Amino acid sequence: NACEHLLPNGGQVTAAQQRQAVSQALKLVACVRAHGLPAMRDPTVSAQGMVLSPPPGVRPSSPQFQAALKACAKFQPGAGS
């Protein structure tokens, strides 16, 4: 917190950055759906950030979910596209 003033835009996400993050998350979700989890939910977006949740009945640690995330790694935050 003490260094927030040193961050670009005071550490605040711009509208363009938020749109890019949502677009990237939707690509990730679409990829996960295509890799065997068609019930994957869209991301939840709020002022606090974005949350991706596994489909109902699927544990985040399940081999199927982990395999889908691995296959879709290029769409994960920080990976670029």
mmCIF file of the N, C-alpha and C atoms, coordinates in Angstrom:
data_MODEL
# 
_entry.id   MODEL 
# 
loop_
_atom_site.group_PDB 
_atom_site.id 
_atom_site.type_symbol 
_atom_site.label_atom_id 
_atom_site.label_alt_id 
_atom_site.label_comp_id 
_atom_site.label_asym_id 
_atom_site.label_entity_id 
_atom_site.label_seq_id 
_atom_site.pdbx_PDB_ins_code 
_atom_site.Cartn_x 
_atom_site.Cartn_y 
_atom_site.Cartn_z 
_atom_site.occupancy 
_atom_site.B_iso_or_equiv 
_atom_site.pdbx_formal_charge 
_atom_site.auth_seq_id 
_atom_site.auth_comp_id 
_atom_site.auth_asym_id 
_atom_site.auth_atom_id 
_atom_site.pdbx_PDB_model_num 
ATOM 1   N N  . ASN A 1 1  ? 0.821   -1.206  0.000   1.00 0.00 ? 1  ASN A N  1 
ATOM 2   C CA . ASN A 1 1  ? 0.000   0.000   0.000   1.00 0.00 ? 1  ASN A CA 1 
ATOM 3   C C  . ASN A 1 1  ? 0.853   1.253   0.000   1.00 0.00 ? 1  ASN A C  1 
ATOM 4   N N  . ALA A 1 2  ? 1.953   1.210   0.734   1.00 0.00 ? 2  ALA A N  1 
ATOM 5   C CA . ALA A 1 2  ? 2.793   2.392   0.850   1.00 0.00 ? 2  ALA A CA 1 
ATOM 6   C C  . ALA A 1 2  ? 3.391   2.802   -0.485  1.00 0.00 ? 2  ALA A C  1 
ATOM 7   N N  . CYS A 1 3  ? 3.497   1.890   -1.423  1.00 0.00 ? 3  CYS A N  1 
ATOM 8   C CA . CYS A 1 3  ? 4.136   2.179   -2.715  1.00 0.00 ? 3  CYS A CA 1 
ATOM 9   C C  . CYS A 1 3  ? 3.147   2.305   -3.866  1.00 0.00 ? 3  CYS A C  1 
ATOM 10  N N  . GLU A 1 4  ? 1.848   2.287   -3.578  1.00 0.00 ? 4  GLU A N  1 
ATOM 11  C CA . GLU A 1 4  ? 0.848   2.362   -4.644  1.00 0.00 ? 4  GLU A CA 1 
ATOM 12  C C  . GLU A 1 4  ? 1.044   3.572   -5.542  1.00 0.00 ? 4  GLU A C  1 
ATOM 13  N N  . HIS A 1 5  ? 1.486   4.676   -4.965  1.00 0.00 ? 5  HIS A N  1 
ATOM 14  C CA . HIS A 1 5  ? 1.661   5.892   -5.754  1.00 0.00 ? 5  HIS A CA 1 
ATOM 15  C C  . HIS A 1 5  ? 2.741   5.732   -6.833  1.00 0.00 ? 5  HIS A C  1 
ATOM 16  N N  . LEU A 1 6  ? 3.567   4.717   -6.720  1.00 0.00 ? 6  LEU A N  1 
ATOM 17  C CA . LEU A 1 6  ? 4.615   4.465   -7.702  1.00 0.00 ? 6  LEU A CA 1 
ATOM 18  C C  . LEU A 1 6  ? 4.116   3.640   -8.893  1.00 0.00 ? 6  LEU A C  1 
ATOM 19  N N  . LEU A 1 7  ? 2.984   3.007   -8.741  1.00 0.00 ? 7  LEU A N  1 
ATOM 20  C CA . LEU A 1 7  ? 2.420   2.166   -9.800  1.00 0.00 ? 7  LEU A CA 1 
ATOM 21  C C  . LEU A 1 7  ? 1.760   3.023   -10.875 1.00 0.00 ? 7  LEU A C  1 
ATOM 22  N N  . PRO A 1 8  ? 1.774   2.544   -12.121 1.00 0.00 ? 8  PRO A N  1 
ATOM 23  C CA . PRO A 1 8  ? 1.045   3.263   -13.172 1.00 0.00 ? 8  PRO A CA 1 
ATOM 24  C C  . PRO A 1 8  ? -0.417  3.424   -12.780 1.00 0.00 ? 8  PRO A C  1 
ATOM 25  N N  . ASN A 1 9  ? -0.951  4.601   -13.009 1.00 0.00 ? 9  ASN A N  1 
ATOM 26  C CA . ASN A 1 9  ? -2.349  4.901   -12.698 1.00 0.00 ? 9  ASN A CA 1 
ATOM 27  C C  . ASN A 1 9  ? -2.656  4.692   -11.220 1.00 0.00 ? 9  ASN A C  1 
ATOM 28  N N  . GLY A 1 10 ? -1.656  4.828   -10.367 1.00 0.00 ? 10 GLY A N  1 
ATOM 29  C CA . GLY A 1 10 ? -1.856  4.659   -8.926  1.00 0.00 ? 10 GLY A CA 1 
ATOM 30  C C  . GLY A 1 10 ? -2.271  3.256   -8.541  1.00 0.00 ? 10 GLY A C  1 
ATOM 31  N N  . GLY A 1 11 ? -1.989  2.293   -9.393  1.00 0.00 ? 11 GLY A N  1 
ATOM 32  C CA . GLY A 1 11 ? -2.357  0.907   -9.106  1.00 0.00 ? 11 GLY A CA 1 
ATOM 33  C C  . GLY A 1 11 ? -3.772  0.560   -9.508  1.00 0.00 ? 11 GLY A C  1 
ATOM 34  N N  . GLN A 1 12 ? -4.490  1.524   -10.071 1.00 0.00 ? 12 GLN A N  1 
ATOM 35  C CA . GLN A 1 12 ? -5.869  1.284   -10.485 1.00 0.00 ? 12 GLN A CA 1 
ATOM 36  C C  . GLN A 1 12 ? -5.890  0.681   -11.887 1.00 0.00 ? 12 GLN A C  1 
ATOM 37  N N  . VAL A 1 13 ? -6.794  -0.251  -12.103 1.00 0.00 ? 13 VAL A N  1 
ATOM 38  C CA . VAL A 1 13 ? -6.964  -0.880  -13.408 1.00 0.00 ? 13 VAL A CA 1 
ATOM 39  C C  . VAL A 1 13 ? -7.803  0.034   -14.287 1.00 0.00 ? 13 VAL A C  1 
ATOM 40  N N  . THR A 1 14 ? -7.336  0.262   -15.495 1.00 0.00 ? 14 THR A N  1 
ATOM 41  C CA . THR A 1 14 ? -8.111  1.087   -16.419 1.00 0.00 ? 14 THR A CA 1 
ATOM 42  C C  . THR A 1 14 ? -9.247  0.261   -17.008 1.00 0.00 ? 14 THR A C  1 
ATOM 43  N N  . ALA A 1 15 ? -10.200 0.946   -17.616 1.00 0.00 ? 15 ALA A N  1 
ATOM 44  C CA . ALA A 1 15 ? -11.324 0.247   -18.248 1.00 0.00 ? 15 ALA A CA 1 
ATOM 45  C C  . ALA A 1 15 ? -10.813 -0.669  -19.366 1.00 0.00 ? 15 ALA A C  1 
ATOM 46  N N  . ALA A 1 16 ? -9.820  -0.216  -20.111 1.00 0.00 ? 16 ALA A N  1 
ATOM 47  C CA . ALA A 1 16 ? -9.261  -1.036  -21.188 1.00 0.00 ? 16 ALA A CA 1 
ATOM 48  C C  . ALA A 1 16 ? -8.587  -2.283  -20.618 1.00 0.00 ? 16 ALA A C  1 
ATOM 49  N N  . GLN A 1 17 ? -7.859  -2.136  -19.514 1.00 0.00 ? 17 GLN A N  1 
ATOM 50  C CA . GLN A 1 17 ? -7.218  -3.291  -18.890 1.00 0.00 ? 17 GLN A CA 1 
ATOM 51  C C  . GLN A 1 17 ? -8.253  -4.273  -18.363 1.00 0.00 ? 17 GLN A C  1 
ATOM 52  N N  . GLN A 1 18 ? -9.347  -3.758  -17.815 1.00 0.00 ? 18 GLN A N  1 
ATOM 53  C CA . GLN A 1 18 ? -10.401 -4.633  -17.305 1.00 0.00 ? 18 GLN A CA 1 
ATOM 54  C C  . GLN A 1 18 ? -11.065 -5.390  -18.462 1.00 0.00 ? 18 GLN A C  1 
ATOM 55  N N  . ARG A 1 19 ? -11.321 -4.699  -19.569 1.00 0.00 ? 19 ARG A N  1 
ATOM 56  C CA . ARG A 1 19 ? -11.913 -5.375  -20.738 1.00 0.00 ? 19 ARG A CA 1 
ATOM 57  C C  . ARG A 1 19 ? -10.978 -6.471  -21.248 1.00 0.00 ? 19 ARG A C  1 
ATOM 58  N N  . GLN A 1 20 ? -9.676  -6.186  -21.269 1.00 0.00 ? 20 GLN A N  1 
ATOM 59  C CA . GLN A 1 20 ? -8.700  -7.176  -21.725 1.00 0.00 ? 20 GLN A CA 1 
ATOM 60  C C  . GLN A 1 20 ? -8.701  -8.387  -20.798 1.00 0.00 ? 20 GLN A C  1 
ATOM 61  N N  . ALA A 1 21 ? -8.757  -8.156  -19.484 1.00 0.00 ? 21 ALA A N  1 
ATOM 62  C CA . ALA A 1 21 ? -8.757  -9.257  -18.520 1.00 0.00 ? 21 ALA A CA 1 
ATOM 63  C C  . ALA A 1 21 ? -10.007 -10.117 -18.670 1.00 0.00 ? 21 ALA A C  1 
ATOM 64  N N  . VAL A 1 22 ? -11.158 -9.486  -18.864 1.00 0.00 ? 22 VAL A N  1 
ATOM 65  C CA . VAL A 1 22 ? -12.404 -10.234 -19.050 1.00 0.00 ? 22 VAL A CA 1 
ATOM 66  C C  . VAL A 1 22 ? -12.342 -11.032 -20.346 1.00 0.00 ? 22 VAL A C  1 
ATOM 67  N N  . SER A 1 23 ? -11.845 -10.428 -21.402 1.00 0.00 ? 23 SER A N  1 
ATOM 68  C CA . SER A 1 23 ? -11.712 -11.124 -22.680 1.00 0.00 ? 23 SER A CA 1 
ATOM 69  C C  . SER A 1 23 ? -10.808 -12.349 -22.536 1.00 0.00 ? 23 SER A C  1 
ATOM 70  N N  . GLN A 1 24 ? -9.686  -12.182 -21.847 1.00 0.00 ? 24 GLN A N  1 
ATOM 71  C CA . GLN A 1 24 ? -8.750  -13.288 -21.632 1.00 0.00 ? 24 GLN A CA 1 
ATOM 72  C C  . GLN A 1 24 ? -9.411  -14.391 -20.814 1.00 0.00 ? 24 GLN A C  1 
ATOM 73  N N  . ALA A 1 25 ? -10.157 -14.017 -19.769 1.00 0.00 ? 25 ALA A N  1 
ATOM 74  C CA . ALA A 1 25 ? -10.826 -15.010 -18.926 1.00 0.00 ? 25 ALA A CA 1 
ATOM 75  C C  . ALA A 1 25 ? -11.889 -15.777 -19.719 1.00 0.00 ? 25 ALA A C  1 
ATOM 76  N N  . LEU A 1 26 ? -12.596 -15.084 -20.601 1.00 0.00 ? 26 LEU A N  1 
ATOM 77  C CA . LEU A 1 26 ? -13.604 -15.762 -21.415 1.00 0.00 ? 26 LEU A CA 1 
ATOM 78  C C  . LEU A 1 26 ? -12.960 -16.745 -22.394 1.00 0.00 ? 26 LEU A C  1 
ATOM 79  N N  . LYS A 1 27 ? -11.780 -16.403 -22.908 1.00 0.00 ? 27 LYS A N  1 
ATOM 80  C CA . LYS A 1 27 ? -11.039 -17.333 -23.771 1.00 0.00 ? 27 LYS A CA 1 
ATOM 81  C C  . LYS A 1 27 ? -10.616 -18.566 -22.976 1.00 0.00 ? 27 LYS A C  1 
ATOM 82  N N  . LEU A 1 28 ? -10.175 -18.355 -21.751 1.00 0.00 ? 28 LEU A N  1 
ATOM 83  C CA . LEU A 1 28 ? -9.777  -19.475 -20.888 1.00 0.00 ? 28 LEU A CA 1 
ATOM 84  C C  . LEU A 1 28 ? -10.968 -20.392 -20.635 1.00 0.00 ? 28 LEU A C  1 
ATOM 85  N N  . VAL A 1 29 ? -12.105 -19.811 -20.292 1.00 0.00 ? 29 VAL A N  1 
ATOM 86  C CA . VAL A 1 29 ? -13.309 -20.598 -20.017 1.00 0.00 ? 29 VAL A CA 1 
ATOM 87  C C  . VAL A 1 29 ? -13.741 -21.372 -21.262 1.00 0.00 ? 29 VAL A C  1 
ATOM 88  N N  . ALA A 1 30 ? -13.716 -20.734 -22.411 1.00 0.00 ? 30 ALA A N  1 
ATOM 89  C CA . ALA A 1 30 ? -14.092 -21.419 -23.651 1.00 0.00 ? 30 ALA A CA 1 
ATOM 90  C C  . ALA A 1 30 ? -13.153 -22.595 -23.929 1.00 0.00 ? 30 ALA A C  1 
ATOM 91  N N  . CYS A 1 31 ? -11.876 -22.395 -23.672 1.00 0.00 ? 31 CYS A N  1 
ATOM 92  C CA . CYS A 1 31 ? -10.899 -23.463 -23.876 1.00 0.00 ? 31 CYS A CA 1 
ATOM 93  C C  . CYS A 1 31 ? -11.152 -24.623 -22.910 1.00 0.00 ? 31 CYS A C  1 
ATOM 94  N N  . VAL A 1 32 ? -11.405 -24.310 -21.652 1.00 0.00 ? 32 VAL A N  1 
ATOM 95  C CA . VAL A 1 32 ? -11.671 -25.355 -20.649 1.00 0.00 ? 32 VAL A CA 1 
ATOM 96  C C  . VAL A 1 32 ? -12.919 -26.136 -21.046 1.00 0.00 ? 32 VAL A C  1 
ATOM 97  N N  . ARG A 1 33 ? -13.946 -25.431 -21.522 1.00 0.00 ? 33 ARG A N  1 
ATOM 98  C CA . ARG A 1 33 ? -15.163 -26.116 -21.978 1.00 0.00 ? 33 ARG A CA 1 
ATOM 99  C C  . ARG A 1 33 ? -14.844 -27.072 -23.123 1.00 0.00 ? 33 ARG A C  1 
ATOM 100 N N  . ALA A 1 34 ? -14.001 -26.621 -24.039 1.00 0.00 ? 34 ALA A N  1 
ATOM 101 C CA . ALA A 1 34 ? -13.640 -27.449 -25.194 1.00 0.00 ? 34 ALA A CA 1 
ATOM 102 C C  . ALA A 1 34 ? -12.773 -28.646 -24.806 1.00 0.00 ? 34 ALA A C  1 
ATOM 103 N N  . HIS A 1 35 ? -12.179 -28.592 -23.623 1.00 0.00 ? 35 HIS A N  1 
ATOM 104 C CA . HIS A 1 35 ? -11.326 -29.680 -23.150 1.00 0.00 ? 35 HIS A CA 1 
ATOM 105 C C  . HIS A 1 35 ? -12.020 -30.549 -22.105 1.00 0.00 ? 35 HIS A C  1 
ATOM 106 N N  . GLY A 1 36 ? -13.303 -30.765 -22.292 1.00 0.00 ? 36 GLY A N  1 
ATOM 107 C CA . GLY A 1 36 ? -14.014 -31.757 -21.503 1.00 0.00 ? 36 GLY A CA 1 
ATOM 108 C C  . GLY A 1 36 ? -14.833 -31.276 -20.331 1.00 0.00 ? 36 GLY A C  1 
ATOM 109 N N  . LEU A 1 37 ? -14.935 -29.956 -20.139 1.00 0.00 ? 37 LEU A N  1 
ATOM 110 C CA . LEU A 1 37 ? -15.747 -29.451 -19.030 1.00 0.00 ? 37 LEU A CA 1 
ATOM 111 C C  . LEU A 1 37 ? -16.769 -28.435 -19.560 1.00 0.00 ? 37 LEU A C  1 
ATOM 112 N N  . PRO A 1 38 ? -17.776 -28.917 -20.311 1.00 0.00 ? 38 PRO A N  1 
ATOM 113 C CA . PRO A 1 38 ? -18.731 -28.011 -20.947 1.00 0.00 ? 38 PRO A CA 1 
ATOM 114 C C  . PRO A 1 38 ? -19.568 -27.187 -19.969 1.00 0.00 ? 38 PRO A C  1 
ATOM 115 N N  . ALA A 1 39 ? -19.637 -27.598 -18.716 1.00 0.00 ? 39 ALA A N  1 
ATOM 116 C CA . ALA A 1 39 ? -20.435 -26.858 -17.734 1.00 0.00 ? 39 ALA A CA 1 
ATOM 117 C C  . ALA A 1 39 ? -19.633 -25.764 -17.026 1.00 0.00 ? 39 ALA A C  1 
ATOM 118 N N  . MET A 1 40 ? -18.401 -25.504 -17.492 1.00 0.00 ? 40 MET A N  1 
ATOM 119 C CA . MET A 1 40 ? -17.581 -24.457 -16.881 1.00 0.00 ? 40 MET A CA 1 
ATOM 120 C C  . MET A 1 40 ? -18.327 -23.132 -16.938 1.00 0.00 ? 40 MET A C  1 
ATOM 121 N N  . ARG A 1 41 ? -18.396 -22.460 -15.797 1.00 0.00 ? 41 ARG A N  1 
ATOM 122 C CA . ARG A 1 41 ? -19.131 -21.197 -15.698 1.00 0.00 ? 41 ARG A CA 1 
ATOM 123 C C  . ARG A 1 41 ? -18.293 -20.033 -16.212 1.00 0.00 ? 41 ARG A C  1 
ATOM 124 N N  . ASP A 1 42 ? -18.977 -18.976 -16.674 1.00 0.00 ? 42 ASP A N  1 
ATOM 125 C CA . ASP A 1 42 ? -18.292 -17.743 -17.025 1.00 0.00 ? 42 ASP A CA 1 
ATOM 126 C C  . ASP A 1 42 ? -17.673 -17.143 -15.759 1.00 0.00 ? 42 ASP A C  1 
ATOM 127 N N  . PRO A 1 43 ? -16.635 -16.329 -15.910 1.00 0.00 ? 43 PRO A N  1 
ATOM 128 C CA . PRO A 1 43 ? -16.017 -15.718 -14.736 1.00 0.00 ? 43 PRO A CA 1 
ATOM 129 C C  . PRO A 1 43 ? -16.970 -14.727 -14.069 1.00 0.00 ? 43 PRO A C  1 
ATOM 130 N N  . THR A 1 44 ? -16.819 -14.585 -12.762 1.00 0.00 ? 44 THR A N  1 
ATOM 131 C CA . THR A 1 44 ? -17.562 -13.588 -12.001 1.00 0.00 ? 44 THR A CA 1 
ATOM 132 C C  . THR A 1 44 ? -16.661 -12.374 -11.866 1.00 0.00 ? 44 THR A C  1 
ATOM 133 N N  . VAL A 1 45 ? -17.162 -11.204 -12.269 1.00 0.00 ? 45 VAL A N  1 
ATOM 134 C CA . VAL A 1 45 ? -16.367 -9.980  -12.229 1.00 0.00 ? 45 VAL A CA 1 
ATOM 135 C C  . VAL A 1 45 ? -16.998 -9.017  -11.240 1.00 0.00 ? 45 VAL A C  1 
ATOM 136 N N  . SER A 1 46 ? -16.155 -8.456  -10.367 1.00 0.00 ? 46 SER A N  1 
ATOM 137 C CA . SER A 1 46 ? -16.618 -7.452  -9.413  1.00 0.00 ? 46 SER A CA 1 
ATOM 138 C C  . SER A 1 46 ? -15.516 -6.406  -9.250  1.00 0.00 ? 46 SER A C  1 
ATOM 139 N N  . ALA A 1 47 ? -15.760 -5.416  -8.421  1.00 0.00 ? 47 ALA A N  1 
ATOM 140 C CA . ALA A 1 47 ? -14.763 -4.378  -8.163  1.00 0.00 ? 47 ALA A CA 1 
ATOM 141 C C  . ALA A 1 47 ? -13.505 -4.963  -7.532  1.00 0.00 ? 47 ALA A C  1 
ATOM 142 N N  . GLN A 1 48 ? -13.627 -6.093  -6.851  1.00 0.00 ? 48 GLN A N  1 
ATOM 143 C CA . GLN A 1 48 ? -12.488 -6.717  -6.193  1.00 0.00 ? 48 GLN A CA 1 
ATOM 144 C C  . GLN A 1 48 ? -11.655 -7.576  -7.140  1.00 0.00 ? 48 GLN A C  1 
ATOM 145 N N  . GLY A 1 49 ? -12.179 -7.887  -8.312  1.00 0.00 ? 49 GLY A N  1 
ATOM 146 C CA . GLY A 1 49 ? -11.432 -8.704  -9.249  1.00 0.00 ? 49 GLY A CA 1 
ATOM 147 C C  . GLY A 1 49 ? -12.316 -9.697  -9.969  1.00 0.00 ? 49 GLY A C  1 
ATOM 148 N N  . MET A 1 50 ? -11.681 -10.731 -10.482 1.00 0.00 ? 50 MET A N  1 
ATOM 149 C CA . MET A 1 50 ? -12.374 -11.735 -11.263 1.00 0.00 ? 50 MET A CA 1 
ATOM 150 C C  . MET A 1 50 ? -12.137 -13.107 -10.645 1.00 0.00 ? 50 MET A C  1 
ATOM 151 N N  . VAL A 1 51 ? -13.191 -13.930 -10.639 1.00 0.00 ? 51 VAL A N  1 
ATOM 152 C CA . VAL A 1 51 ? -13.100 -15.263 -10.050 1.00 0.00 ? 51 VAL A CA 1 
ATOM 153 C C  . VAL A 1 51 ? -13.533 -16.289 -11.083 1.00 0.00 ? 51 VAL A C  1 
ATOM 154 N N  . LEU A 1 52 ? -12.694 -17.301 -11.257 1.00 0.00 ? 52 LEU A N  1 
ATOM 155 C CA . LEU A 1 52 ? -13.041 -18.442 -12.106 1.00 0.00 ? 52 LEU A CA 1 
ATOM 156 C C  . LEU A 1 52 ? -13.340 -19.615 -11.193 1.00 0.00 ? 52 LEU A C  1 
ATOM 157 N N  . SER A 1 53 ? -14.466 -20.248 -11.391 1.00 0.00 ? 53 SER A N  1 
ATOM 158 C CA . SER A 1 53 ? -14.861 -21.383 -10.566 1.00 0.00 ? 53 SER A CA 1 
ATOM 159 C C  . SER A 1 53 ? -15.026 -22.618 -11.434 1.00 0.00 ? 53 SER A C  1 
ATOM 160 N N  . PRO A 1 54 ? -14.635 -23.781 -10.909 1.00 0.00 ? 54 PRO A N  1 
ATOM 161 C CA . PRO A 1 54 ? -14.847 -25.011 -11.677 1.00 0.00 ? 54 PRO A CA 1 
ATOM 162 C C  . PRO A 1 54 ? -16.338 -25.300 -11.809 1.00 0.00 ? 54 PRO A C  1 
ATOM 163 N N  . PRO A 1 55 ? -16.697 -26.159 -12.751 1.00 0.00 ? 55 PRO A N  1 
ATOM 164 C CA . PRO A 1 55 ? -18.111 -26.517 -12.915 1.00 0.00 ? 55 PRO A CA 1 
ATOM 165 C C  . PRO A 1 55 ? -18.660 -27.178 -11.649 1.00 0.00 ? 55 PRO A C  1 
ATOM 166 N N  . PRO A 1 56 ? -19.970 -27.144 -11.466 1.00 0.00 ? 56 PRO A N  1 
ATOM 167 C CA . PRO A 1 56 ? -20.570 -27.799 -10.305 1.00 0.00 ? 56 PRO A CA 1 
ATOM 168 C C  . PRO A 1 56 ? -20.165 -29.270 -10.251 1.00 0.00 ? 56 PRO A C  1 
ATOM 169 N N  . GLY A 1 57 ? -19.789 -29.729 -9.079  1.00 0.00 ? 57 GLY A N  1 
ATOM 170 C CA . GLY A 1 57 ? -19.438 -31.123 -8.875  1.00 0.00 ? 57 GLY A CA 1 
ATOM 171 C C  . GLY A 1 57 ? -18.009 -31.479 -9.256  1.00 0.00 ? 57 GLY A C  1 
ATOM 172 N N  . VAL A 1 58 ? -17.237 -30.494 -9.703  1.00 0.00 ? 58 VAL A N  1 
ATOM 173 C CA . VAL A 1 58 ? -15.844 -30.748 -10.090 1.00 0.00 ? 58 VAL A CA 1 
ATOM 174 C C  . VAL A 1 58 ? -14.924 -30.049 -9.099  1.00 0.00 ? 58 VAL A C  1 
ATOM 175 N N  . ARG A 1 59 ? -14.042 -30.820 -8.485  1.00 0.00 ? 59 ARG A N  1 
ATOM 176 C CA . ARG A 1 59 ? -13.075 -30.237 -7.549  1.00 0.00 ? 59 ARG A CA 1 
ATOM 177 C C  . ARG A 1 59 ? -11.962 -29.539 -8.318  1.00 0.00 ? 59 ARG A C  1 
ATOM 178 N N  . PRO A 1 60 ? -11.481 -28.395 -7.829  1.00 0.00 ? 60 PRO A N  1 
ATOM 179 C CA . PRO A 1 60 ? -10.370 -27.721 -8.498  1.00 0.00 ? 60 PRO A CA 1 
ATOM 180 C C  . PRO A 1 60 ? -9.136  -28.611 -8.622  1.00 0.00 ? 60 PRO A C  1 
ATOM 181 N N  . SER A 1 61 ? -8.972  -29.545 -7.705  1.00 0.00 ? 61 SER A N  1 
ATOM 182 C CA . SER A 1 61 ? -7.803  -30.429 -7.724  1.00 0.00 ? 61 SER A CA 1 
ATOM 183 C C  . SER A 1 61 ? -8.016  -31.697 -8.558  1.00 0.00 ? 61 SER A C  1 
ATOM 184 N N  . SER A 1 62 ? -9.193  -31.852 -9.158  1.00 0.00 ? 62 SER A N  1 
ATOM 185 C CA . SER A 1 62 ? -9.474  -33.071 -9.921  1.00 0.00 ? 62 SER A CA 1 
ATOM 186 C C  . SER A 1 62 ? -8.555  -33.162 -11.136 1.00 0.00 ? 62 SER A C  1 
ATOM 187 N N  . PRO A 1 63 ? -8.166  -34.380 -11.514 1.00 0.00 ? 63 PRO A N  1 
ATOM 188 C CA . PRO A 1 63 ? -7.305  -34.556 -12.684 1.00 0.00 ? 63 PRO A CA 1 
ATOM 189 C C  . PRO A 1 63 ? -7.912  -33.950 -13.966 1.00 0.00 ? 63 PRO A C  1 
ATOM 190 N N  . GLN A 1 64 ? -9.227  -34.066 -14.135 1.00 0.00 ? 64 GLN A N  1 
ATOM 191 C CA . GLN A 1 64 ? -9.876  -33.538 -15.332 1.00 0.00 ? 64 GLN A CA 1 
ATOM 192 C C  . GLN A 1 64 ? -9.750  -32.011 -15.395 1.00 0.00 ? 64 GLN A C  1 
ATOM 193 N N  . PHE A 1 65 ? -10.004 -31.338 -14.273 1.00 0.00 ? 65 PHE A N  1 
ATOM 194 C CA . PHE A 1 65 ? -9.920  -29.876 -14.231 1.00 0.00 ? 65 PHE A CA 1 
ATOM 195 C C  . PHE A 1 65 ? -8.481  -29.419 -14.422 1.00 0.00 ? 65 PHE A C  1 
ATOM 196 N N  . GLN A 1 66 ? -7.558  -30.094 -13.761 1.00 0.00 ? 66 GLN A N  1 
ATOM 197 C CA . GLN A 1 66 ? -6.146  -29.739 -13.875 1.00 0.00 ? 66 GLN A CA 1 
ATOM 198 C C  . GLN A 1 66 ? -5.637  -29.943 -15.305 1.00 0.00 ? 66 GLN A C  1 
ATOM 199 N N  . ALA A 1 67 ? -6.076  -31.022 -15.960 1.00 0.00 ? 67 ALA A N  1 
ATOM 200 C CA . ALA A 1 67 ? -5.667  -31.287 -17.343 1.00 0.00 ? 67 ALA A CA 1 
ATOM 201 C C  . ALA A 1 67 ? -6.210  -30.201 -18.277 1.00 0.00 ? 67 ALA A C  1 
ATOM 202 N N  . ALA A 1 68 ? -7.451  -29.780 -18.054 1.00 0.00 ? 68 ALA A N  1 
ATOM 203 C CA . ALA A 1 68 ? -8.033  -28.726 -18.885 1.00 0.00 ? 68 ALA A CA 1 
ATOM 204 C C  . ALA A 1 68 ? -7.285  -27.414 -18.685 1.00 0.00 ? 68 ALA A C  1 
ATOM 205 N N  . LEU A 1 69 ? -6.944  -27.088 -17.437 1.00 0.00 ? 69 LEU A N  1 
ATOM 206 C CA . LEU A 1 69 ? -6.191  -25.861 -17.176 1.00 0.00 ? 69 LEU A CA 1 
ATOM 207 C C  . LEU A 1 69 ? -4.817  -25.915 -17.835 1.00 0.00 ? 69 LEU A C  1 
ATOM 208 N N  . LYS A 1 70 ? -4.192  -27.075 -17.782 1.00 0.00 ? 70 LYS A N  1 
ATOM 209 C CA . LYS A 1 70 ? -2.867  -27.220 -18.395 1.00 0.00 ? 70 LYS A CA 1 
ATOM 210 C C  . LYS A 1 70 ? -2.965  -27.036 -19.908 1.00 0.00 ? 70 LYS A C  1 
ATOM 211 N N  . ALA A 1 71 ? -3.986  -27.636 -20.517 1.00 0.00 ? 71 ALA A N  1 
ATOM 212 C CA . ALA A 1 71 ? -4.177  -27.518 -21.957 1.00 0.00 ? 71 ALA A CA 1 
ATOM 213 C C  . ALA A 1 71 ? -4.472  -26.076 -22.370 1.00 0.00 ? 71 ALA A C  1 
ATOM 214 N N  . CYS A 1 72 ? -5.024  -25.300 -21.449 1.00 0.00 ? 72 CYS A N  1 
ATOM 215 C CA . CYS A 1 72 ? -5.437  -23.922 -21.750 1.00 0.00 ? 72 CYS A CA 1 
ATOM 216 C C  . CYS A 1 72 ? -4.516  -22.886 -21.107 1.00 0.00 ? 72 CYS A C  1 
ATOM 217 N N  . ALA A 1 73 ? -3.331  -23.292 -20.734 1.00 0.00 ? 73 ALA A N  1 
ATOM 218 C CA . ALA A 1 73 ? -2.399  -22.421 -20.002 1.00 0.00 ? 73 ALA A CA 1 
ATOM 219 C C  . ALA A 1 73 ? -2.115  -21.112 -20.722 1.00 0.00 ? 73 ALA A C  1 
ATOM 220 N N  . LYS A 1 74 ? -2.114  -21.129 -22.058 1.00 0.00 ? 74 LYS A N  1 
ATOM 221 C CA . LYS A 1 74 ? -1.797  -19.901 -22.782 1.00 0.00 ? 74 LYS A CA 1 
ATOM 222 C C  . LYS A 1 74 ? -2.831  -18.789 -22.552 1.00 0.00 ? 74 LYS A C  1 
ATOM 223 N N  . PHE A 1 75 ? -3.999  -19.146 -22.042 1.00 0.00 ? 75 PHE A N  1 
ATOM 224 C CA . PHE A 1 75 ? -5.039  -18.156 -21.782 1.00 0.00 ? 75 PHE A CA 1 
ATOM 225 C C  . PHE A 1 75 ? -5.066  -17.693 -20.325 1.00 0.00 ? 75 PHE A C  1 
ATOM 226 N N  . GLN A 1 76 ? -4.243  -18.277 -19.481 1.00 0.00 ? 76 GLN A N  1 
ATOM 227 C CA . GLN A 1 76 ? -4.255  -17.908 -18.066 1.00 0.00 ? 76 GLN A CA 1 
ATOM 228 C C  . GLN A 1 76 ? -3.611  -16.541 -17.868 1.00 0.00 ? 76 GLN A C  1 
ATOM 229 N N  . PRO A 1 77 ? -4.031  -15.809 -16.829 1.00 0.00 ? 77 PRO A N  1 
ATOM 230 C CA . PRO A 1 77 ? -3.477  -14.468 -16.570 1.00 0.00 ? 77 PRO A CA 1 
ATOM 231 C C  . PRO A 1 77 ? -1.955  -14.490 -16.546 1.00 0.00 ? 77 PRO A C  1 
ATOM 232 N N  . GLY A 1 78 ? -1.382  -13.528 -17.232 1.00 0.00 ? 78 GLY A N  1 
ATOM 233 C CA . GLY A 1 78 ? 0.067   -13.405 -17.259 1.00 0.00 ? 78 GLY A CA 1 
ATOM 234 C C  . GLY A 1 78 ? 0.733   -14.236 -18.344 1.00 0.00 ? 78 GLY A C  1 
ATOM 235 N N  . ALA A 1 79 ? -0.036  -15.082 -19.019 1.00 0.00 ? 79 ALA A N  1 
ATOM 236 C CA . ALA A 1 79 ? 0.545   -15.950 -20.043 1.00 0.00 ? 79 ALA A CA 1 
ATOM 237 C C  . ALA A 1 79 ? 0.547   -15.306 -21.416 1.00 0.00 ? 79 ALA A C  1 
ATOM 238 N N  . GLY A 1 80 ? -0.239  -14.256 -21.591 1.00 0.00 ? 80 GLY A N  1 
ATOM 239 C CA . GLY A 1 80 ? -0.350  -13.647 -22.921 1.00 0.00 ? 80 GLY A CA 1 
ATOM 240 C C  . GLY A 1 80 ? -1.274  -14.471 -23.781 1.00 0.00 ? 80 GLY A C  1 
ATOM 241 N N  . SER A 1 81 ? -1.510  -14.010 -24.998 1.00 0.00 ? 81 SER A N  1 
ATOM 242 C CA . SER A 1 81 ? -2.379  -14.785 -25.892 1.00 0.00 ? 81 SER A CA 1 
ATOM 243 C C  . SER A 1 81 ? -1.917  -14.713 -27.310 1.00 0.00 ? 81 SER A C  1 
# 
